[in-house]
Amino acid sequence: MNMFWLRFVIFSLLWILLILQESNQIPLSIVSFAAALGFYFVLSLRRSMLMIYLCSQL
């Protein structure tokens, strides 16, 4: 579980630094960060659950 939090913090810090330093459109960047964070959590699902989720979205 500690590895999850370490990855989560590093992932979030990189996005936040990127938004603060390089972004011209901050609201769009925040939406992109939220989508990337959602995708990050979906990837943590078991593979069978991920396939069920993807099939239900089509």
PDB file of N, CA, C and O in Angstrom, chain B, residues numbered from 101:
ATOM      1  N   MET B 101       0.819  -1.197   0.000  1.00  0.00           N
ATOM      2  CA  MET B 101       0.000   0.000   0.000  1.00  0.00           C
ATOM      3  C   MET B 101       0.865   1.264   0.000  1.00  0.00           C
ATOM      4  O   MET B 101       0.468   2.294  -0.544  1.00  0.00           O
ATOM      5  N   ASN B 102       2.027   1.177   0.603  1.00  0.00           N
ATOM      6  CA  ASN B 102       2.903   2.347   0.612  1.00  0.00           C
ATOM      7  C   ASN B 102       3.378   2.707  -0.790  1.00  0.00           C
ATOM      8  O   ASN B 102       3.553   3.885  -1.102  1.00  0.00           O
ATOM      9  N   MET B 103       3.587   1.698  -1.639  1.00  0.00           N
ATOM     10  CA  MET B 103       4.017   1.950  -3.010  1.00  0.00           C
ATOM     11  C   MET B 103       2.923   2.692  -3.782  1.00  0.00           C
ATOM     12  O   MET B 103       3.224   3.550  -4.611  1.00  0.00           O
ATOM     13  N   PHE B 104       1.673   2.369  -3.518  1.00  0.00           N
ATOM     14  CA  PHE B 104       0.560   3.064  -4.166  1.00  0.00           C
ATOM     15  C   PHE B 104       0.597   4.550  -3.829  1.00  0.00           C
ATOM     16  O   PHE B 104       0.499   5.391  -4.722  1.00  0.00           O
ATOM     17  N   TRP B 105       0.737   4.878  -2.553  1.00  0.00           N
ATOM     18  CA  TRP B 105       0.741   6.280  -2.141  1.00  0.00           C
ATOM     19  C   TRP B 105       1.945   7.027  -2.702  1.00  0.00           C
ATOM     20  O   TRP B 105       1.835   8.194  -3.080  1.00  0.00           O
ATOM     21  N   LEU B 106       3.082   6.365  -2.755  1.00  0.00           N
ATOM     22  CA  LEU B 106       4.271   6.994  -3.325  1.00  0.00           C
ATOM     23  C   LEU B 106       4.048   7.317  -4.800  1.00  0.00           C
ATOM     24  O   LEU B 106       4.343   8.427  -5.243  1.00  0.00           O
ATOM     25  N   ARG B 107       3.534   6.361  -5.556  1.00  0.00           N
ATOM     26  CA  ARG B 107       3.244   6.593  -6.978  1.00  0.00           C
ATOM     27  C   ARG B 107       2.190   7.673  -7.161  1.00  0.00           C
ATOM     28  O   ARG B 107       2.304   8.518  -8.050  1.00  0.00           O
ATOM     29  N   PHE B 108       1.169   7.645  -6.321  1.00  0.00           N
ATOM     30  CA  PHE B 108       0.097   8.632  -6.412  1.00  0.00           C
ATOM     31  C   PHE B 108       0.619  10.044  -6.159  1.00  0.00           C
ATOM     32  O   PHE B 108       0.271  10.976  -6.884  1.00  0.00           O
ATOM     33  N   VAL B 109       1.444  10.202  -5.143  1.00  0.00           N
ATOM     34  CA  VAL B 109       1.989  11.520  -4.809  1.00  0.00           C
ATOM     35  C   VAL B 109       2.915  12.021  -5.917  1.00  0.00           C
ATOM     36  O   VAL B 109       2.842  13.187  -6.306  1.00  0.00           O
ATOM     37  N   ILE B 110       3.775  11.159  -6.419  1.00  0.00           N
ATOM     38  CA  ILE B 110       4.682  11.568  -7.499  1.00  0.00           C
ATOM     39  C   ILE B 110       3.895  11.939  -8.750  1.00  0.00           C
ATOM     40  O   ILE B 110       4.179  12.953  -9.387  1.00  0.00           O
ATOM     41  N   PHE B 111       2.917  11.128  -9.099  1.00  0.00           N
ATOM     42  CA  PHE B 111       2.072  11.400 -10.268  1.00  0.00           C
ATOM     43  C   PHE B 111       1.369  12.750 -10.115  1.00  0.00           C
ATOM     44  O   PHE B 111       1.347  13.546 -11.053  1.00  0.00           O
ATOM     45  N   SER B 112       0.801  13.005  -8.949  1.00  0.00           N
ATOM     46  CA  SER B 112       0.083  14.258  -8.711  1.00  0.00           C
ATOM     47  C   SER B 112       1.026  15.458  -8.721  1.00  0.00           C
ATOM     48  O   SER B 112       0.710  16.493  -9.308  1.00  0.00           O
ATOM     49  N   LEU B 113       2.165  15.322  -8.082  1.00  0.00           N
ATOM     50  CA  LEU B 113       3.121  16.438  -8.052  1.00  0.00           C
ATOM     51  C   LEU B 113       3.626  16.791  -9.447  1.00  0.00           C
ATOM     52  O   LEU B 113       3.778  17.967  -9.775  1.00  0.00           O
ATOM     53  N   LEU B 114       3.882  15.788 -10.256  1.00  0.00           N
ATOM     54  CA  LEU B 114       4.326  16.073 -11.625  1.00  0.00           C
ATOM     55  C   LEU B 114       3.262  16.828 -12.414  1.00  0.00           C
ATOM     56  O   LEU B 114       3.572  17.775 -13.135  1.00  0.00           O
ATOM     57  N   TRP B 115       2.009  16.406 -12.275  1.00  0.00           N
ATOM     58  CA  TRP B 115       0.931  17.101 -12.964  1.00  0.00           C
ATOM     59  C   TRP B 115       0.772  18.536 -12.453  1.00  0.00           C
ATOM     60  O   TRP B 115       0.610  19.467 -13.242  1.00  0.00           O
ATOM     61  N   ILE B 116       0.819  18.705 -11.140  1.00  0.00           N
ATOM     62  CA  ILE B 116       0.644  20.041 -10.564  1.00  0.00           C
ATOM     63  C   ILE B 116       1.769  20.968 -10.998  1.00  0.00           C
ATOM     64  O   ILE B 116       1.520  22.119 -11.359  1.00  0.00           O
ATOM     65  N   LEU B 117       3.003  20.480 -10.966  1.00  0.00           N
ATOM     66  CA  LEU B 117       4.121  21.301 -11.425  1.00  0.00           C
ATOM     67  C   LEU B 117       3.997  21.646 -12.900  1.00  0.00           C
ATOM     68  O   LEU B 117       4.286  22.772 -13.306  1.00  0.00           O
ATOM     69  N   LEU B 118       3.573  20.688 -13.695  1.00  0.00           N
ATOM     70  CA  LEU B 118       3.380  20.943 -15.118  1.00  0.00           C
ATOM     71  C   LEU B 118       2.298  22.003 -15.343  1.00  0.00           C
ATOM     72  O   LEU B 118       2.460  22.890 -16.180  1.00  0.00           O
ATOM     73  N   ILE B 119       1.221  21.907 -14.609  1.00  0.00           N
ATOM     74  CA  ILE B 119       0.136  22.889 -14.754  1.00  0.00           C
ATOM     75  C   ILE B 119       0.594  24.276 -14.334  1.00  0.00           C
ATOM     76  O   ILE B 119       0.314  25.257 -15.023  1.00  0.00           O
ATOM     77  N   LEU B 120       1.291  24.366 -13.215  1.00  0.00           N
ATOM     78  CA  LEU B 120       1.713  25.674 -12.711  1.00  0.00           C
ATOM     79  C   LEU B 120       2.769  26.342 -13.585  1.00  0.00           C
ATOM     80  O   LEU B 120       2.774  27.566 -13.718  1.00  0.00           O
ATOM     81  N   GLN B 121       3.658  25.558 -14.178  1.00  0.00           N
ATOM     82  CA  GLN B 121       4.764  26.149 -14.931  1.00  0.00           C
ATOM     83  C   GLN B 121       4.486  26.309 -16.417  1.00  0.00           C
ATOM     84  O   GLN B 121       4.940  27.283 -17.018  1.00  0.00           O
ATOM     85  N   GLU B 122       3.765  25.396 -17.021  1.00  0.00           N
ATOM     86  CA  GLU B 122       3.677  25.372 -18.481  1.00  0.00           C
ATOM     87  C   GLU B 122       2.298  25.640 -19.054  1.00  0.00           C
ATOM     88  O   GLU B 122       2.149  25.718 -20.273  1.00  0.00           O
ATOM     89  N   SER B 123       1.293  25.781 -18.214  1.00  0.00           N
ATOM     90  CA  SER B 123      -0.064  25.841 -18.734  1.00  0.00           C
ATOM     91  C   SER B 123      -0.499  27.265 -19.046  1.00  0.00           C
ATOM     92  O   SER B 123      -0.323  28.184 -18.246  1.00  0.00           O
ATOM     93  N   ASN B 124      -1.074  27.419 -20.236  1.00  0.00           N
ATOM     94  CA  ASN B 124      -1.688  28.687 -20.610  1.00  0.00           C
ATOM     95  C   ASN B 124      -3.185  28.679 -20.318  1.00  0.00           C
ATOM     96  O   ASN B 124      -3.783  29.724 -20.067  1.00  0.00           O
ATOM     97  N   GLN B 125      -3.777  27.500 -20.353  1.00  0.00           N
ATOM     98  CA  GLN B 125      -5.206  27.341 -20.075  1.00  0.00           C
ATOM     99  C   GLN B 125      -5.354  26.426 -18.857  1.00  0.00           C
ATOM    100  O   GLN B 125      -5.476  25.209 -18.995  1.00  0.00           O
ATOM    101  N   ILE B 126      -5.341  27.006 -17.701  1.00  0.00           N
ATOM    102  CA  ILE B 126      -5.335  26.233 -16.453  1.00  0.00           C
ATOM    103  C   ILE B 126      -6.604  25.387 -16.285  1.00  0.00           C
ATOM    104  O   ILE B 126      -6.487  24.228 -15.886  1.00  0.00           O
ATOM    105  N   PRO B 127      -7.799  25.895 -16.563  1.00  0.00           N
ATOM    106  CA  PRO B 127      -8.988  25.030 -16.396  1.00  0.00           C
ATOM    107  C   PRO B 127      -8.946  23.769 -17.262  1.00  0.00           C
ATOM    108  O   PRO B 127      -9.319  22.691 -16.800  1.00  0.00           O
ATOM    109  N   LEU B 128      -8.502  23.892 -18.496  1.00  0.00           N
ATOM    110  CA  LEU B 128      -8.388  22.728 -19.370  1.00  0.00           C
ATOM    111  C   LEU B 128      -7.339  21.752 -18.842  1.00  0.00           C
ATOM    112  O   LEU B 128      -7.516  20.538 -18.939  1.00  0.00           O
ATOM    113  N   SER B 129      -6.267  22.269 -18.296  1.00  0.00           N
ATOM    114  CA  SER B 129      -5.223  21.420 -17.726  1.00  0.00           C
ATOM    115  C   SER B 129      -5.718  20.674 -16.489  1.00  0.00           C
ATOM    116  O   SER B 129      -5.344  19.523 -16.268  1.00  0.00           O
ATOM    117  N   ILE B 130      -6.547  21.317 -15.694  1.00  0.00           N
ATOM    118  CA  ILE B 130      -7.104  20.661 -14.505  1.00  0.00           C
ATOM    119  C   ILE B 130      -8.061  19.544 -14.910  1.00  0.00           C
ATOM    120  O   ILE B 130      -8.088  18.488 -14.278  1.00  0.00           O
ATOM    121  N   VAL B 131      -8.844  19.775 -15.957  1.00  0.00           N
ATOM    122  CA  VAL B 131      -9.735  18.727 -16.463  1.00  0.00           C
ATOM    123  C   VAL B 131      -8.915  17.551 -16.993  1.00  0.00           C
ATOM    124  O   VAL B 131      -9.275  16.394 -16.776  1.00  0.00           O
ATOM    125  N   SER B 132      -7.824  17.844 -17.680  1.00  0.00           N
ATOM    126  CA  SER B 132      -6.943  16.777 -18.176  1.00  0.00           C
ATOM    127  C   SER B 132      -6.327  16.000 -17.020  1.00  0.00           C
ATOM    128  O   SER B 132      -6.204  14.777 -17.088  1.00  0.00           O
ATOM    129  N   PHE B 133      -5.943  16.698 -15.968  1.00  0.00           N
ATOM    130  CA  PHE B 133      -5.394  16.048 -14.784  1.00  0.00           C
ATOM    131  C   PHE B 133      -6.431  15.138 -14.138  1.00  0.00           C
ATOM    132  O   PHE B 133      -6.108  14.025 -13.723  1.00  0.00           O
ATOM    133  N   ALA B 134      -7.669  15.604 -14.051  1.00  0.00           N
ATOM    134  CA  ALA B 134      -8.736  14.785 -13.472  1.00  0.00           C
ATOM    135  C   ALA B 134      -8.981  13.529 -14.316  1.00  0.00           C
ATOM    136  O   ALA B 134      -9.195  12.446 -13.772  1.00  0.00           O
ATOM    137  N   ALA B 135      -8.951  13.675 -15.630  1.00  0.00           N
ATOM    138  CA  ALA B 135      -9.141  12.512 -16.508  1.00  0.00           C
ATOM    139  C   ALA B 135      -7.983  11.529 -16.363  1.00  0.00           C
ATOM    140  O   ALA B 135      -8.201  10.318 -16.317  1.00  0.00           O
ATOM    141  N   ALA B 136      -6.766  12.034 -16.291  1.00  0.00           N
ATOM    142  CA  ALA B 136      -5.601  11.169 -16.121  1.00  0.00           C
ATOM    143  C   ALA B 136      -5.641  10.466 -14.766  1.00  0.00           C
ATOM    144  O   ALA B 136      -5.264   9.299 -14.659  1.00  0.00           O
ATOM    145  N   LEU B 137      -6.094  11.167 -13.742  1.00  0.00           N
ATOM    146  CA  LEU B 137      -6.213  10.570 -12.417  1.00  0.00           C
ATOM    147  C   LEU B 137      -7.288   9.490 -12.405  1.00  0.00           C
ATOM    148  O   LEU B 137      -7.105   8.447 -11.776  1.00  0.00           O
ATOM    149  N   GLY B 138      -8.395   9.720 -13.083  1.00  0.00           N
ATOM    150  CA  GLY B 138      -9.427   8.703 -13.204  1.00  0.00           C
ATOM    151  C   GLY B 138      -8.924   7.479 -13.935  1.00  0.00           C
ATOM    152  O   GLY B 138      -9.211   6.350 -13.535  1.00  0.00           O
ATOM    153  N   PHE B 139      -8.171   7.693 -15.009  1.00  0.00           N
ATOM    154  CA  PHE B 139      -7.596   6.574 -15.751  1.00  0.00           C
ATOM    155  C   PHE B 139      -6.592   5.810 -14.893  1.00  0.00           C
ATOM    156  O   PHE B 139      -6.512   4.584 -14.970  1.00  0.00           O
ATOM    157  N   TYR B 140      -5.836   6.526 -14.085  1.00  0.00           N
ATOM    158  CA  TYR B 140      -4.860   5.907 -13.181  1.00  0.00           C
ATOM    159  C   TYR B 140      -5.558   4.963 -12.201  1.00  0.00           C
ATOM    160  O   TYR B 140      -5.062   3.868 -11.935  1.00  0.00           O
ATOM    161  N   PHE B 141      -6.698   5.378 -11.669  1.00  0.00           N
ATOM    162  CA  PHE B 141      -7.419   4.528 -10.731  1.00  0.00           C
ATOM    163  C   PHE B 141      -8.111   3.363 -11.425  1.00  0.00           C
ATOM    164  O   PHE B 141      -8.229   2.285 -10.843  1.00  0.00           O
ATOM    165  N   VAL B 142      -8.570   3.557 -12.652  1.00  0.00           N
ATOM    166  CA  VAL B 142      -9.199   2.461 -13.390  1.00  0.00           C
ATOM    167  C   VAL B 142      -8.162   1.380 -13.689  1.00  0.00           C
ATOM    168  O   VAL B 142      -8.485   0.192 -13.679  1.00  0.00           O
ATOM    169  N   LEU B 143      -6.933   1.780 -13.952  1.00  0.00           N
ATOM    170  CA  LEU B 143      -5.884   0.798 -14.221  1.00  0.00           C
ATOM    171  C   LEU B 143      -5.571  -0.065 -13.009  1.00  0.00           C
ATOM    172  O   LEU B 143      -5.021  -1.156 -13.158  1.00  0.00           O
ATOM    173  N   SER B 144      -5.908   0.398 -11.818  1.00  0.00           N
ATOM    174  CA  SER B 144      -5.629  -0.394 -10.623  1.00  0.00           C
ATOM    175  C   SER B 144      -6.665  -1.501 -10.412  1.00  0.00           C
ATOM    176  O   SER B 144      -6.493  -2.348  -9.535  1.00  0.00           O
ATOM    177  N   LEU B 145      -7.738  -1.500 -11.207  1.00  0.00           N
ATOM    178  CA  LEU B 145      -8.720  -2.575 -11.107  1.00  0.00           C
ATOM    179  C   LEU B 145      -8.133  -3.871 -11.638  1.00  0.00           C
ATOM    180  O   LEU B 145      -7.198  -3.877 -12.438  1.00  0.00           O
ATOM    181  N   ARG B 146      -8.707  -4.960 -11.170  1.00  0.00           N
ATOM    182  CA  ARG B 146      -8.280  -6.247 -11.735  1.00  0.00           C
ATOM    183  C   ARG B 146      -8.608  -6.276 -13.214  1.00  0.00           C
ATOM    184  O   ARG B 146      -9.549  -5.623 -13.665  1.00  0.00           O
ATOM    185  N   ARG B 147      -7.822  -7.040 -13.968  1.00  0.00           N
ATOM    186  CA  ARG B 147      -7.974  -7.042 -15.428  1.00  0.00           C
ATOM    187  C   ARG B 147      -9.379  -7.442 -15.862  1.00  0.00           C
ATOM    188  O   ARG B 147      -9.916  -6.854 -16.800  1.00  0.00           O
ATOM    189  N   SER B 148      -9.987  -8.423 -15.206  1.00  0.00           N
ATOM    190  CA  SER B 148     -11.335  -8.836 -15.615  1.00  0.00           C
ATOM    191  C   SER B 148     -12.338  -7.719 -15.347  1.00  0.00           C
ATOM    192  O   SER B 148     -13.246  -7.491 -16.146  1.00  0.00           O
ATOM    193  N   MET B 149     -12.174  -7.026 -14.226  1.00  0.00           N
ATOM    194  CA  MET B 149     -13.081  -5.909 -13.932  1.00  0.00           C
ATOM    195  C   MET B 149     -12.865  -4.771 -14.922  1.00  0.00           C
ATOM    196  O   MET B 149     -13.818  -4.093 -15.304  1.00  0.00           O
ATOM    197  N   LEU B 150     -11.616  -4.555 -15.340  1.00  0.00           N
ATOM    198  CA  LEU B 150     -11.328  -3.509 -16.309  1.00  0.00           C
ATOM    199  C   LEU B 150     -11.999  -3.812 -17.645  1.00  0.00           C
ATOM    200  O   LEU B 150     -12.554  -2.913 -18.276  1.00  0.00           O
ATOM    201  N   MET B 151     -11.953  -5.055 -18.075  1.00  0.00           N
ATOM    202  CA  MET B 151     -12.602  -5.431 -19.339  1.00  0.00           C
ATOM    203  C   MET B 151     -14.118  -5.261 -19.252  1.00  0.00           C
ATOM    204  O   MET B 151     -14.742  -4.791 -20.203  1.00  0.00           O
ATOM    205  N   ILE B 152     -14.701  -5.630 -18.146  1.00  0.00           N
ATOM    206  CA  ILE B 152     -16.147  -5.448 -17.958  1.00  0.00           C
ATOM    207  C   ILE B 152     -16.491  -3.968 -18.001  1.00  0.00           C
ATOM    208  O   ILE B 152     -17.471  -3.572 -18.632  1.00  0.00           O
ATOM    209  N   TYR B 153     -15.690  -3.154 -17.334  1.00  0.00           N
ATOM    210  CA  TYR B 153     -15.921  -1.703 -17.328  1.00  0.00           C
ATOM    211  C   TYR B 153     -15.818  -1.124 -18.730  1.00  0.00           C
ATOM    212  O   TYR B 153     -16.670  -0.335 -19.140  1.00  0.00           O
ATOM    213  N   LEU B 154     -14.785  -1.506 -19.466  1.00  0.00           N
ATOM    214  CA  LEU B 154     -14.614  -0.978 -20.817  1.00  0.00           C
ATOM    215  C   LEU B 154     -15.742  -1.416 -21.743  1.00  0.00           C
ATOM    216  O   LEU B 154     -16.213  -0.624 -22.559  1.00  0.00           O
ATOM    217  N   CYS B 155     -16.178  -2.657 -21.629  1.00  0.00           N
ATOM    218  CA  CYS B 155     -17.270  -3.149 -22.469  1.00  0.00           C
ATOM    219  C   CYS B 155     -18.588  -2.453 -22.138  1.00  0.00           C
ATOM    220  O   CYS B 155     -19.420  -2.243 -23.021  1.00  0.00           O
ATOM    221  N   SER B 156     -18.774  -2.103 -20.894  1.00  0.00           N
ATOM    222  CA  SER B 156     -20.025  -1.438 -20.512  1.00  0.00           C
ATOM    223  C   SER B 156     -20.071   0.007 -21.001  1.00  0.00           C
ATOM    224  O   SER B 156     -21.148   0.599 -21.074  1.00  0.00           O
ATOM    225  N   GLN B 157     -18.920   0.582 -21.335  1.00  0.00           N
ATOM    226  CA  GLN B 157     -18.874   1.963 -21.788  1.00  0.00           C
ATOM    227  C   GLN B 157     -19.124   2.109 -23.293  1.00  0.00           C
ATOM    228  O   GLN B 157     -19.329   3.218 -23.788  1.00  0.00           O
ATOM    229  N   LEU B 158     -19.107   0.999 -24.005  1.00  0.00           N
ATOM    230  CA  LEU B 158     -19.301   1.054 -25.451  1.00  0.00           C
ATOM    231  C   LEU B 158     -20.727   1.097 -25.855  1.00  0.00           C
ATOM    232  O   LEU B 158     -21.030   1.145 -27.048  1.00  0.00           O
TER     233      LEU B 158
END
